[in-house]
Amino acid sequence: MIHKVVKCLFICLALQVTIVPATILASSDVLFNGACSNTTTQSSAVCQDDNQTTNPLIGSNGLVRTIANIIAVVAGATAVVVIIISGLRYITSGGDPTKAASARSALIFAVAGIVVIVLADSIISFVLSKL
């Protein structure tokens, strides 16, 4: 049970680290640089939307930040639950070295998961501030 939860936690983190930067790159102006410089396309809604102060996709309260926050909260809550369960398993191991080792490894993986969540959030904040 714990291994499935830890595996789910790492899958969520891997998705956050891989999909969110891909979304940021896909929404950047690098692909369509200069598309709004033509006088006939300047009146389109897409080119007029370029002058907004906040971007609804990558802005401070944009879609990317919202999805990243949701994933971080779910993964963080899962990690806390795993820490509690593995702590209880460690306490109730009754001196059995295999049970204690299993609980200890789950605890270490959950703490590592929280570290990854914090680092992923910091990386996303850094990337979004540079766009």
TORPA-4810 file (N, C-alpha, C, O; in nm, 3 decimals):
<nodes>
NODE_1_0.082_-0.120_0.000_0.000_0.000_0.000_0.086_0.126_0.000_0.063_0.219_-0.078_M
NODE_2_0.186_0.128_0.088_0.273_0.245_0.097_0.351_0.263_-0.033_0.371_0.375_-0.079_I
NODE_3_0.396_0.153_-0.091_0.474_0.162_-0.213_0.390_0.218_-0.327_0.442_0.292_-0.411_H
NODE_4_0.262_0.185_-0.331_0.174_0.240_-0.434_0.154_0.389_-0.414_0.150_0.465_-0.511_K
NODE_5_0.141_0.431_-0.290_0.123_0.574_-0.262_0.249_0.651_-0.296_0.242_0.759_-0.355_V
NODE_6_0.364_0.596_-0.260_0.491_0.662_-0.292_0.510_0.668_-0.443_0.555_0.769_-0.496_V
NODE_7_0.477_0.559_-0.511_0.488_0.557_-0.657_0.395_0.661_-0.720_0.434_0.728_-0.816_K
NODE_8_0.273_0.674_-0.668_0.179_0.775_-0.717_0.232_0.915_-0.692_0.218_1.004_-0.776_C
NODE_9_0.294_0.935_-0.576_0.352_1.065_-0.543_0.461_1.102_-0.642_0.465_1.215_-0.691_L
NODE_10_0.549_1.009_-0.672_0.657_1.039_-0.766_0.606_1.056_-0.908_0.662_1.134_-0.985_F
NODE_11_0.500_0.985_-0.946_0.442_1.005_-1.079_0.383_1.145_-1.090_0.400_1.212_-1.191_I
NODE_12_0.313_1.188_-0.984_0.256_1.324_-0.985_0.366_1.429_-0.995_0.352_1.528_-1.068_C
NODE_13_0.473_1.408_-0.924_0.584_1.503_-0.929_0.652_1.502_-1.065_0.690_1.607_-1.117_L
NODE_14_0.666_1.383_-1.123_0.728_1.375_-1.255_0.642_1.447_-1.359_0.694_1.514_-1.448_A
NODE_15_0.511_1.432_-1.348_0.422_1.503_-1.440_0.433_1.654_-1.420_0.432_1.730_-1.517_L
NODE_16_0.442_1.696_-1.296_0.454_1.840_-1.270_0.584_1.895_-1.326_0.586_2.006_-1.380_Q
NODE_17_0.690_1.820_-1.314_0.819_1.869_-1.362_0.829_1.866_-1.513_0.899_1.948_-1.571_V
NODE_18_0.759_1.772_-1.580_0.771_1.760_-1.725_0.663_1.834_-1.802_0.693_1.898_-1.902_T
NODE_19_0.539_1.826_-1.759_0.429_1.884_-1.836_0.423_2.035_-1.821_0.400_2.106_-1.919_I
NODE_20_0.443_2.085_-1.701_0.431_2.230_-1.680_0.535_2.308_-1.761_0.497_2.406_-1.826_V
NODE_21_0.664_2.271_-1.762_0.757_2.345_-1.848_0.723_2.333_-1.997_0.744_2.427_-2.073_P
NODE_22_0.671_2.217_-2.039_0.632_2.202_-2.179_0.517_2.295_-2.213_0.512_2.350_-2.323_A
NODE_23_0.424_2.314_-2.121_0.313_2.407_-2.141_0.364_2.550_-2.151_0.315_2.628_-2.232_T
NODE_24_0.461_2.583_-2.069_0.517_2.717_-2.072_0.586_2.743_-2.205_0.569_2.849_-2.264_I
NODE_25_0.664_2.646_-2.252_0.732_2.664_-2.380_0.633_2.671_-2.495_0.654_2.746_-2.590_L
NODE_26_0.526_2.594_-2.489_0.428_2.595_-2.596_0.352_2.727_-2.603_0.306_2.767_-2.710_A
NODE_27_0.339_2.795_-2.490_0.264_2.920_-2.489_0.351_3.043_-2.512_0.299_3.155_-2.516_S
NODE_28_0.478_3.025_-2.527_0.565_3.141_-2.542_0.554_3.200_-2.682_0.504_3.136_-2.774_S
NODE_29_0.601_3.320_-2.695_0.595_3.391_-2.822_0.706_3.351_-2.918_0.714_3.406_-3.028_D
NODE_30_0.792_3.257_-2.879_0.902_3.216_-2.966_0.849_3.154_-3.094_0.906_3.175_-3.202_V
NODE_31_0.741_3.079_-3.083_0.687_3.012_-3.201_0.625_3.109_-3.300_0.631_3.088_-3.421_L
NODE_32_0.565_3.217_-3.249_0.493_3.310_-3.335_0.554_3.449_-3.331_0.482_3.549_-3.339_F
NODE_33_0.685_3.455_-3.320_0.753_3.584_-3.310_0.731_3.663_-3.439_0.762_3.617_-3.548_N
NODE_34_0.679_3.783_-3.424_0.657_3.870_-3.538_0.526_3.847_-3.610_0.501_3.911_-3.713_G
NODE_35_0.441_3.758_-3.561_0.315_3.729_-3.630_0.220_3.847_-3.626_0.137_3.862_-3.715_A
NODE_36_0.231_3.932_-3.525_0.142_4.046_-3.512_0.201_4.175_-3.569_0.143_4.282_-3.553_C
NODE_37_0.316_4.165_-3.634_0.378_4.286_-3.688_0.314_4.328_-3.821_0.331_4.443_-3.863_S
NODE_38_0.244_4.240_-3.887_0.177_4.271_-4.013_0.056_4.359_-3.984_-0.015_4.336_-3.886_N
NODE_39_0.031_4.459_-4.069_-0.079_4.551_-4.045_-0.215_4.484_-4.059_-0.311_4.527_-3.995_T
NODE_40_-0.226_4.380_-4.139_-0.355_4.313_-4.155_-0.386_4.222_-4.034_-0.503_4.199_-4.005_T
NODE_41_-0.286_4.173_-3.965_-0.311_4.084_-3.852_-0.316_4.158_-3.719_-0.351_4.099_-3.617_T
NODE_42_-0.281_4.286_-3.717_-0.281_4.360_-3.591_-0.421_4.380_-3.534_-0.436_4.402_-3.414_Q
NODE_43_-0.523_4.374_-3.619_-0.659_4.393_-3.571_-0.722_4.263_-3.519_-0.835_4.266_-3.470_S
NODE_44_-0.651_4.150_-3.529_-0.710_4.025_-3.481_-0.712_4.023_-3.329_-0.636_4.095_-3.264_S
NODE_45_-0.799_3.942_-3.273_-0.815_3.934_-3.128_-0.689_3.881_-3.061_-0.657_3.921_-2.949_A
NODE_46_-0.619_3.792_-3.127_-0.498_3.735_-3.070_-0.390_3.841_-3.055_-0.322_3.847_-2.953_V
NODE_47_-0.374_3.924_-3.157_-0.271_4.028_-3.152_-0.309_4.140_-3.055_-0.221_4.200_-2.994_C
NODE_48_-0.436_4.169_-3.040_-0.478_4.270_-2.944_-0.463_4.218_-2.802_-0.440_4.296_-2.709_Q
NODE_49_-0.475_4.090_-2.784_-0.461_4.028_-2.652_-0.317_4.033_-2.604_-0.292_4.015_-2.485_D
NODE_50_-0.222_4.056_-2.693_-0.081_4.059_-2.659_-0.044_4.176_-2.568_0.059_4.172_-2.501_D
NODE_51_-0.128_4.278_-2.564_-0.096_4.398_-2.485_-0.149_4.391_-2.342_-0.139_4.491_-2.270_N
NODE_52_-0.204_4.279_-2.299_-0.255_4.268_-2.162_-0.138_4.269_-2.063_-0.027_4.226_-2.095_Q
NODE_53_-0.167_4.317_-1.943_-0.062_4.322_-1.842_-0.041_4.187_-1.776_0.072_4.156_-1.737_T
NODE_54_-0.144_4.106_-1.762_-0.129_3.972_-1.705_-0.172_3.868_-1.806_-0.274_3.884_-1.873_T
NODE_55_-0.096_3.765_-1.815_-0.125_3.657_-1.907_-0.210_3.554_-1.835_-0.170_3.506_-1.728_N
NODE_56_-0.327_3.517_-1.889_-0.412_3.421_-1.819_-0.353_3.280_-1.816_-0.399_3.195_-1.739_P
NODE_57_-0.253_3.253_-1.898_-0.193_3.120_-1.899_-0.072_3.112_-1.808_-0.061_3.019_-1.728_L
NODE_58_0.020_3.207_-1.819_0.143_3.199_-1.741_0.160_3.315_-1.645_0.269_3.334_-1.591_I
NODE_59_0.055_3.393_-1.621_0.063_3.505_-1.527_0.071_3.456_-1.384_0.079_3.335_-1.358_G
NODE_60_0.069_3.551_-1.291_0.086_3.514_-1.149_-0.029_3.428_-1.098_-0.008_3.343_-1.012_S
NODE_61_-0.149_3.448_-1.149_-0.263_3.364_-1.113_-0.313_3.287_-1.234_-0.433_3.257_-1.245_N
NODE_62_-0.223_3.254_-1.325_-0.260_3.189_-1.449_-0.287_3.040_-1.433_-0.277_2.984_-1.324_G
NODE_63_-0.319_2.979_-1.544_-0.355_2.838_-1.547_-0.239_2.749_-1.507_-0.258_2.652_-1.434_L
NODE_64_-0.119_2.780_-1.553_-0.002_2.698_-1.521_0.024_2.700_-1.371_0.047_2.595_-1.311_V
NODE_65_0.020_2.816_-1.311_0.043_2.828_-1.167_-0.067_2.756_-1.088_-0.038_2.689_-0.989_R
NODE_66_-0.191_2.768_-1.133_-0.302_2.702_-1.064_-0.289_2.550_-1.068_-0.307_2.483_-0.967_T
NODE_67_-0.256_2.496_-1.186_-0.240_2.351_-1.199_-0.120_2.304_-1.116_-0.128_2.201_-1.050_I
NODE_68_-0.012_2.378_-1.119_0.106_2.341_-1.040_0.075_2.343_-0.891_0.120_2.256_-0.818_A
NODE_69_-0.002_2.441_-0.847_-0.039_2.448_-0.706_-0.129_2.331_-0.664_-0.113_2.275_-0.556_N
NODE_70_-0.223_2.296_-0.751_-0.311_2.183_-0.720_-0.231_2.053_-0.710_-0.250_1.975_-0.617_I
NODE_71_-0.143_2.032_-0.805_-0.060_1.910_-0.803_0.029_1.910_-0.679_0.047_1.805_-0.616_I
NODE_72_0.086_2.025_-0.643_0.173_2.033_-0.526_0.096_2.006_-0.398_0.147_1.940_-0.308_A
NODE_73_-0.026_2.057_-0.388_-0.107_2.033_-0.268_-0.143_1.886_-0.256_-0.133_1.829_-0.147_V
NODE_74_-0.185_1.825_-0.366_-0.222_1.683_-0.363_-0.100_1.597_-0.329_-0.109_1.507_-0.246_V
NODE_75_0.012_1.624_-0.394_0.133_1.546_-0.368_0.184_1.571_-0.226_0.230_1.477_-0.161_A
NODE_76_0.176_1.694_-0.177_0.219_1.724_-0.042_0.131_1.657_0.063_0.181_1.604_0.162_G
NODE_77_0.000_1.659_0.041_-0.091_1.591_0.134_-0.066_1.441_0.134_-0.070_1.376_0.238_A
NODE_78_-0.041_1.386_0.016_-0.009_1.243_0.007_0.120_1.212_0.082_0.128_1.111_0.151_T
NODE_79_0.218_1.297_0.069_0.346_1.276_0.139_0.327_1.284_0.289_0.387_1.205_0.363_A
NODE_80_0.246_1.376_0.336_0.221_1.386_0.480_0.150_1.262_0.532_0.184_1.211_0.639_V
NODE_81_0.053_1.212_0.457_-0.016_1.088_0.496_0.082_0.971_0.499_0.077_0.889_0.591_V
NODE_82_0.170_0.963_0.401_0.269_0.856_0.398_0.364_0.868_0.517_0.402_0.767_0.575_V
NODE_83_0.402_0.991_0.553_0.489_1.011_0.669_0.419_0.963_0.797_0.481_0.896_0.880_I
NODE_84_0.293_0.996_0.813_0.219_0.954_0.932_0.206_0.802_0.936_0.229_0.740_1.040_I
NODE_85_0.168_0.742_0.825_0.150_0.597_0.821_0.283_0.525_0.844_0.289_0.427_0.919_I
NODE_86_0.388_0.573_0.780_0.517_0.506_0.799_0.570_0.526_0.940_0.638_0.438_0.993_S
NODE_87_0.540_0.639_1.003_0.577_0.659_1.142_0.505_0.562_1.234_0.564_0.505_1.325_G
NODE_88_0.375_0.544_1.209_0.299_0.447_1.287_0.349_0.304_1.263_0.356_0.224_1.356_L
NODE_89_0.383_0.273_1.139_0.437_0.140_1.108_0.570_0.118_1.176_0.601_0.007_1.221_R
NODE_90_0.651_0.224_1.184_0.781_0.213_1.251_0.764_0.191_1.401_0.835_0.111_1.462_Y
NODE_91_0.668_0.262_1.460_0.644_0.248_1.603_0.589_0.109_1.636_0.627_0.048_1.736_I
NODE_92_0.500_0.059_1.550_0.437_-0.070_1.576_0.512_-0.187_1.515_0.458_-0.298_1.508_T
NODE_93_0.634_-0.168_1.471_0.709_-0.278_1.410_0.747_-0.385_1.512_0.774_-0.499_1.474_S
NODE_94_0.749_-0.349_1.637_0.774_-0.447_1.743_0.913_-0.507_1.739_0.932_-0.621_1.782_G
NODE_95_1.009_-0.436_1.691_1.146_-0.486_1.687_1.178_-0.571_1.566_1.291_-0.619_1.552_G
NODE_96_1.080_-0.592_1.478_1.105_-0.670_1.356_1.186_-0.584_1.259_1.139_-0.480_1.215_D
NODE_97_1.309_-0.626_1.226_1.395_-0.541_1.142_1.341_-0.519_1.001_1.365_-0.413_0.942_P
NODE_98_1.269_-0.615_0.945_1.217_-0.595_0.808_1.103_-0.493_0.807_1.094_-0.411_0.716_T
NODE_99_1.016_-0.499_0.909_0.908_-0.401_0.916_0.963_-0.261_0.944_0.916_-0.163_0.887_K
NODE_100_1.062_-0.254_1.031_1.122_-0.125_1.063_1.194_-0.067_0.941_1.185_0.053_0.915_A
NODE_101_1.264_-0.151_0.866_1.334_-0.105_0.746_1.234_-0.059_0.640_1.259_0.040_0.571_A
NODE_102_1.123_-0.130_0.626_1.020_-0.091_0.529_0.959_0.044_0.565_0.941_0.130_0.479_S
NODE_103_0.927_0.062_0.693_0.870_0.189_0.738_0.971_0.303_0.723_0.934_0.414_0.685_A
NODE_104_1.097_0.275_0.753_1.201_0.377_0.741_1.220_0.420_0.596_1.234_0.539_0.567_R
NODE_105_1.219_0.324_0.504_1.236_0.361_0.362_1.117_0.440_0.311_1.135_0.533_0.232_S
NODE_106_0.995_0.405_0.355_0.877_0.483_0.314_0.886_0.625_0.369_0.849_0.721_0.300_A
NODE_107_0.935_0.639_0.490_0.951_0.771_0.549_1.054_0.855_0.472_1.033_0.973_0.447_L
NODE_108_1.163_0.792_0.436_1.268_0.863_0.360_1.216_0.905_0.223_1.242_1.017_0.179_I
NODE_109_1.142_0.817_0.156_1.087_0.852_0.024_0.984_0.964_0.035_0.977_1.050_-0.053_F
NODE_110_0.904_0.964_0.141_0.805_1.070_0.157_0.872_1.204_0.183_0.828_1.306_0.128_A
NODE_111_0.975_1.205_0.264_1.048_1.330_0.289_1.118_1.377_0.161_1.120_1.497_0.131_V
NODE_112_1.174_1.283_0.086_1.234_1.319_-0.044_1.128_1.374_-0.138_1.157_1.466_-0.216_A
NODE_113_1.008_1.320_-0.133_0.898_1.372_-0.215_0.863_1.515_-0.181_0.838_1.596_-0.270_G
NODE_114_0.862_1.547_-0.053_0.834_1.685_-0.011_0.944_1.779_-0.059_0.916_1.891_-0.101_I
NODE_115_1.067_1.734_-0.054_1.179_1.816_-0.104_1.163_1.841_-0.253_1.185_1.953_-0.300_V
NODE_116_1.124_1.738_-0.328_1.104_1.752_-0.472_0.988_1.848_-0.500_0.995_1.928_-0.593_V
NODE_117_0.883_1.841_-0.421_0.769_1.931_-0.439_0.813_2.077_-0.421_0.778_2.164_-0.500_I
NODE_118_0.889_2.102_-0.316_0.936_2.239_-0.289_1.028_2.287_-0.401_1.017_2.401_-0.447_V
NODE_119_1.119_2.200_-0.445_1.210_2.238_-0.553_1.135_2.261_-0.684_1.166_2.354_-0.758_L
NODE_120_1.036_2.176_-0.712_0.959_2.193_-0.836_0.882_2.324_-0.834_0.875_2.394_-0.935_A
NODE_121_0.826_2.358_-0.719_0.754_2.485_-0.708_0.849_2.603_-0.726_0.813_2.703_-0.788_D
NODE_122_0.969_2.592_-0.671_1.068_2.699_-0.688_1.112_2.712_-0.833_1.128_2.823_-0.883_S
NODE_123_1.131_2.600_-0.899_1.171_2.604_-1.041_1.061_2.665_-1.126_1.089_2.745_-1.215_I
NODE_124_0.937_2.627_-1.099_0.825_2.683_-1.177_0.816_2.833_-1.153_0.794_2.908_-1.248_I
NODE_125_0.831_2.876_-1.030_0.827_3.020_-1.001_0.939_3.094_-1.073_0.918_3.203_-1.126_S
NODE_126_1.058_3.036_-1.075_1.171_3.098_-1.143_1.145_3.109_-1.294_1.170_3.213_-1.354_F
NODE_127_1.096_3.000_-1.354_1.072_3.000_-1.499_0.962_3.099_-1.534_0.973_3.173_-1.633_V
NODE_128_0.855_3.102_-1.456_0.745_3.195_-1.485_0.788_3.340_-1.466_0.738_3.428_-1.536_L
NODE_129_0.879_3.367_-1.375_0.924_3.505_-1.356_1.012_3.552_-1.472_1.023_3.672_-1.497_S
NODE_130_1.075_3.457_-1.544_1.161_3.494_-1.656_1.085_3.509_-1.787_1.142_3.556_-1.886_K
NODE_131_0.958_3.471_-1.790_0.881_3.483_-1.914_0.814_3.617_-1.925_0.745_3.644_-2.024_L
</nodes>
